[in-house]
Amino acid sequence: MHNVRPNPHPGPAREREPETPTPITGVAVSAWPLDPKRRRRYLQIAFGLGALVVAITVLYLLRDFLGAFVLGSAIAFLIQPAIIRLHAAGVPRVLAIIVIFIAIIVALAGLVLLIVPLGASEVNQLQV
């Protein structure tokens, strides 16, 4: 035998209106006095602000790693066209990436070799 409770209100099922407390004046008080569109807009704003707070918190917690990610993304973004051109010319993608990185390293080394002697001569002129 099942434990089935009899329906205390026989007849067709009706939707019950939410019970709201009635103050002494006899006027019903609603917990949400705003119309549904305005309430929805306020909830959207609240969730948006909450998401903004979460995003700022995550960025703050990742601040030590964020610079490396931004630099890596910038390098990948900048070398992508050269990789595509080399790959279209028939160079394997991995080899194209290696060639481009070697070219970048050689260019940076050449820049350092140009700047360091110039800076050293400037420092020597200051001491005279």
C-alpha positions in Angstrom: 0.0 0.0 0.0 1.3 3.4 -0.9 1.4 6.4 1.3 -0.8 8.7 -0.7 -2.2 11.7 0.9 -5.7 12.7 -0.2 -6.1 16.0 -2.0 -7.5 18.5 0.6 -9.1 20.5 -2.1 -11.1 18.2 -4.4 -11.8 19.5 -7.9 -9.7 20.9 -10.7 -6.2 22.0 -9.8 -5.9 25.8 -9.6 -2.8 27.9 -9.4 -2.4 29.4 -6.0 -1.6 33.1 -5.8 1.4 33.9 -3.8 0.6 34.8 -0.3 1.7 38.3 0.5 1.6 39.8 4.0 -1.2 42.3 4.4 -0.4 45.3 6.6 -2.9 46.8 9.0 -4.2 49.0 6.3 -5.5 46.0 4.4 -3.4 46.8 1.2 -1.3 43.8 -0.1 2.4 44.4 -0.1 4.5 42.9 -2.9 8.1 41.8 -2.4 8.9 43.0 -5.9 6.8 46.2 -6.6 8.5 46.7 -10.0 7.1 45.6 -13.2 8.7 42.5 -14.7 10.7 44.4 -17.4 12.3 46.7 -14.9 13.0 43.8 -12.5 14.6 41.9 -15.3 16.8 44.9 -16.2 17.9 45.3 -12.6 18.8 41.6 -12.4 20.8 41.9 -15.6 22.7 44.9 -14.2 23.3 43.1 -10.9 24.6 40.0 -12.7 26.7 42.1 -15.0 28.3 43.9 -12.1 28.9 40.6 -10.4 30.6 39.2 -13.5 32.8 42.4 -13.7 33.8 42.0 -10.1 34.7 38.3 -10.7 36.7 39.2 -13.9 38.6 41.9 -12.1 39.4 39.5 -9.2 40.6 36.8 -11.6 42.8 39.4 -13.4 44.2 40.6 -10.1 45.0 37.0 -9.0 46.7 36.3 -12.4 48.6 39.5 -12.6 52.0 37.8 -12.2 51.3 35.5 -15.2 49.3 37.9 -17.3 52.4 39.7 -18.8 53.8 36.5 -20.1 50.5 35.5 -21.7 50.1 39.0 -23.3 53.7 38.9 -24.7 53.2 35.3 -26.0 49.9 36.2 -27.6 51.5 39.3 -29.2 54.4 37.3 -30.6 52.1 34.6 -32.0 49.8 37.3 -33.5 52.7 39.1 -35.2 54.5 36.1 -36.6 51.4 34.3 -37.9 51.3 36.0 -41.4 55.0 35.0 -42.0 54.3 31.5 -41.0 51.3 31.3 -43.3 53.4 32.7 -46.2 56.2 30.2 -45.6 53.8 27.4 -45.3 52.0 28.4 -48.5 55.5 28.4 -50.2 55.9 24.7 -49.3 57.9 25.0 -46.1 56.6 22.7 -43.3 54.9 24.6 -40.6 57.3 23.6 -37.8 60.3 24.5 -39.9 58.7 27.9 -40.7 58.2 28.6 -37.0 61.9 27.6 -36.3 63.2 29.8 -39.1 61.1 32.8 -37.9 62.3 32.5 -34.3 65.9 32.2 -35.4 65.4 35.3 -37.5 63.9 37.2 -34.5 66.8 36.1 -32.3 69.4 37.1 -34.8 67.7 40.5 -35.3 67.6 41.1 -31.5 71.3 40.1 -31.2 72.2 42.5 -34.0 70.3 45.3 -32.3 72.1 44.6 -29.0 75.5 44.6 -30.8 74.6 48.0 -32.4 73.3 49.6 -29.2 75.9 48.4 -26.6 79.0 49.9 -28.3 77.1 53.2 -29.0 76.1 53.3 -25.3 79.6 52.5 -24.1 81.1 55.3 -26.2 78.5 57.8 -24.8 79.4 56.8 -21.3 83.2 57.2 -22.1 82.5 60.7 -23.4 80.7 61.7 -20.2 83.7 60.7 -18.1 86.2 63.0 -20.0 
